[in-house]
Amino acid sequence: MTDKPIKDMSFEEAMQELESIVHQLETGEAGLEKSIKSYERGIDLKKHCDSKLKQASMKIEKVMMNQDGSVSTTDANFDN
């Protein structure tokens, strides 16, 4: 675990730390108190990563060719 505030982490930094925490919890490398703190930080890291992904998806636009041959863009819809 790092001391870097989660809000200041990039998506990649947060994912790397989250993966490290998951590994640590799966292998039982830490005691109960440290595991609890790691688990709580892991939850916050996951929320941060979800937020970063949502921000990125909102920036992605779908390029469409109109019937008249012109090009337009619209927000991408990932629900379909």
Sequence and secondary structure as in RCSB ss.txt:
>XXXX:A:sequence
MTDKPIKDMSFEEAMQELESIVHQLETGEAGLEKSIKSYERGIDLKKHCDSKLKQASMKIEKVMMNQDGSVSTTD
ANFDN
>XXXX:A:secstr
   S GGG  HHHHHHHHHHHHHHHHHT S HHHHHHHHHHHHHHHHHHHHHHHHHHHH EEEEE TTS EEEEE
  TT 
